[in-house]
Amino acid sequence: MNETGKRCVRYCFFLPLCATLTTFWPQTWNYFQDQKRIVDYVLAFNGEGDDVEAEKKRAIYQRNLENEGLQIETENCQRIHFVKIHVPENVLSHYCEIMKMQMPMKKLDNQDKIIMRDFSIQSTLVRLFRRPLFNFVIIDRQKFAPPEYRLMYEYSRDKPYLFNDKEPNFFTPSIRIAVAHFILERTYFSEAVDEKKDIGIRRLMEDQVYLDAYPLHDGCTDLRSSCQRALLLEEWASISKWIKHQPLDHIKEYFGVKIAMYFAWLGFYTHMLIPASVVGLICFFYGLLTYPANRISQEICGDNSTIMCPQCDKYCDYWYLKTTCTISKLAHIFDNEMTIVFSIFMSVWATLYLEMWKRYSSKIQHRWGITEYCSLAEPPRPQYLSRLKNIKKMMFNIATGAQEPSPPFWTKKFPSFLYTAVFGIVVYRMSLMTSKNIYGDGGSVSGKLIIFPATTAAINLLASTALTYAYQYVAEYMTNVEYRRTQTEYNESLNLKIYLFEFVNYYSSIFYIAFMKGKFPGYPAKYNRILNLRQEECSPGGCLMELCIQLAIIMVGKQAIGAITEILIPFLFQKFKEFRSVLGIDAGSNENGERLICCNQWTKDFNLINWHDRSLFNEYLKMVIQYGFITIFVVAFPLAPFFALLNNVFETRLDAKKFLLYYKRAVPQRVRDLGIWYNIMHVVGKVAVISSAFIIAFSSNFIPRLMYMHVVNLSGTDEGFVNHTLAYFNVSDFEANAAPENSSFSNITICRYSEYRNPPDDHRPYKRPSIYWQILAIRLTFVVIYQNLVSFVQIVVAWAIPDVPTRLQDQIKREQYLTNEYIIEQEKLKMLRSSTGGCGTGAYTRNDYLASEDSSPDDEKLNYGSIADDNEYQLRMQNDGSELYETYGIVTSRV
């Protein structure tokens, strides 16, 4: 170990605490040795490795990085060597132009007049009442100052009059990290640039040439620190700040747009759950207050003579209807007159929520400069290129303007169709498991109707949680079989598969109870059987109560498990890595064999959990699955929005704490919206309308009770409704092996079962009466009317709410007009100076040109700023695109 290494170890041994280190070394915690250049990115590798090929790749790669203008300094005082990367300003300006970054403009003379506060009753009421009453939820503006209003424009070095890029903080840390990552992903590590797969830091990490590559957090987590990370941890990630708004602009500056957009959506979704929770609580308390007067439960609890048929073959006994007294009272709490009102409200709420989100996000998109952003044409994944070596079929890529190998359809798309088979398998698994739990010994019928569904739901929750990991493995395998060209295509394909697996995993048992259980059980003389097992029956009050139990346990249980594991697992994993690193466990392995001492930010961050492309996927997945619970099945459990609200209040802060404490800093990425998740929620909202209609029509007593009151009972009340829904059965007509073997009842000749069938003494015994067909017709009519009526309301709501507020549209027009006028004025002055022999436009600091992914030849000439002049540009453009970059260690989309 050299002298620098000994000094590093000696200092770190005596100064182990982060706060102490930042006090003694304020300028070297995340800086180069010269204490001037900040570290923007870090590469880590095993300095004691003897792999000659890896050393060669590292040397070529780092040399190409330096050729691109990056500044590199290697720290080798410990076994893990760290390559520190700094991005100079000239490189930042060059690549901001290539990446088409929206940057803040200089303050124009008339820009303060752009935002005009138009008088309106709504804004006046908000100013007078809302803000004074809800000041306690507003974040501390002393700590999180609101951003200065600046116009945004796509960065161009040919328009120096638009940008004050000499300001110290013009290129923010998130931009510096994004530019560094952009270069690292596109730089070759081979002398042969024709080898398209020999490119990018991702491939080098897969080959273990580098152990890790990550940007740095801006400081430690000690609350005495003045860094942005500590401020966010104290004021945003703290559970005690749960009622405060989120500092979205500061989150965006630290983590980038992609993560900030997630937290913006999560906060908006949580706020929208408040009215849904209030209406759900009203529905719940209405049922709670009115259940003593419920006629159905009164008839069941007061019936001492009705004997019901056994619920399973041979081992189940007859039972009294009165034993379901408790569950009939509980069923009324969730199945009452308010149920249909609540279901209509939630269907409209789902549409209102999505439309209001588009309206809300449009303001964020404009403020963050991503309104016009679309993802650029990406270079192919290294895994994709390596699989195309033997593919002879070529296809013209319209985005990149180059010929690329094209795999056949059967290997590119077909494997994704296989996931549909999983649906039937999981549904059968849930049906079989439920049957085994329900068909036990005699026992208490009340216990069967409450304890068995609860036990089944708990077992299902544990099984579904375990199967999640298996489904992720299957989804990844299926996506790897496909030929997905870019990382975005790969991620979207994988995300959709995992969501569909999770949809089936968590919803299958609920769909089974809502739409299959008790619908086709048969009757004691002829039960319908599958694999020699009887189909399950609902209680006399219907299956809605069991659906409620299943939904409540799975939803609340999943949220509880997720809240515990998402903090506990990263905490234990990170502490385990620190424990191994500090004690030097496994010295002979290819991990942190030697004791890694945290004497700066890059060594401190090395032990954190890696951030990858799909780290945010699990967060979205949990919330979208929850969204399905509160929309598709909310009829059965009105308290679902309330429990979702409670979960999300803490979910926001726990996610924030997790990202700040246990994960490496994420590479800032630009996104325009929620991507595929918005489309999924839109489809779920449509499915929820149909689901609610069928649950109300077929799983509750709403339609049969209405028919009884208006058709059967001339008095117009529901008196005698329970007796009306129970059919008669002569016990001498039991099919073989269906009657109880050992019964505690004697002299039983007639038992009752929940069905609409003729009595045994009818001329058509056990056949369907006319009232059954009338009820079925009304049920189907209700489904059609409900679905069309609610869908019409949804369409009207979506039409009535514009995606972009009118005031914002006017503001955007004013900004564009003012910006264009200013550009025209400056260009005229530039031309005037040029024609009069002035200094002209001037020569701007430029480095080697790299064509942007979606640039045209004119754009390329504009961007060809580096060392190349116009003649060199014309010469290069005459050559083939593949020859253009032979002398450079970086790749663009021309692959």
Secondary structure, DSSP 8 states (H G I E B T S, - for coil): --HHHHHHHHHHHH--SHHHHHHH-TTTSSB-TTSSSB--EEEEEETT---HHHHHHHHHHHHHHHHTT-EEEEE-SSSEEEEEEE--HHHHHHHHHHTT-EEE----TTGGGTS-----HHHHHIIIIIHHHTGGGS--TTTS-------EEE--TT-TTT--TTSTTSS-HHHHHHHHHHHHHTBB-SS-TT-TTSBSHHHHHHTTSSSEEE---SS---TT--SHHHHHHHHTS-GGGTTS---HHHHHHHH-HHHHHHHHHHHHHHHHHHHHHHHHHHHHHHHHHHGGG-HHHHHHHT-SS-EE--SSSSS---EEGGGGHHHHHHHHHHSSTHHHHHHHHHHHHHHHHHHHHHHHHHHHHHHHT-TT---------HHHHHTTTT---EEEETTTTEEEE---HHHHTGGGGGGHHHHHHHHHHHHHHHHHHHSSSS--HHHHHHHHHHHHHHHHHHHHHHHHHHHHHHHHHHHHHS---SHHHHHHHHHHHHHHHHHHHHHHHHHHHHHTTTTS-EETTEE-EETTEE----BTTBSHHHHHHHHHHHHHHHHHHHHHHHHHHHHHHHHHHHHHHHHT-STTSSSS-S-----SHHHHHHTSB---TTTTHHHHHHHHHHHHHHHHSTTT-TTHHHHHHHHHHHHHHHHHHHHHHTB--------SS-THHHHHHHHHHHHHHHHHHHIIIIISSHHHHHHIIIII-TTSS-TTHHHHHEEEEEGGG--TTTS-SS-S--S--EEEEES----TTSSSTT---HHHHHHHHHHHHHHHHHHHHHHHHHHHHHHHS-SS-HHHHHHHHHHHHHHHHHHHHHHHHHHHHHHTTS-TT-----------TT--HHHHHHH--SS--HHHHHHHHHS-GGGTTTTSSB--S--
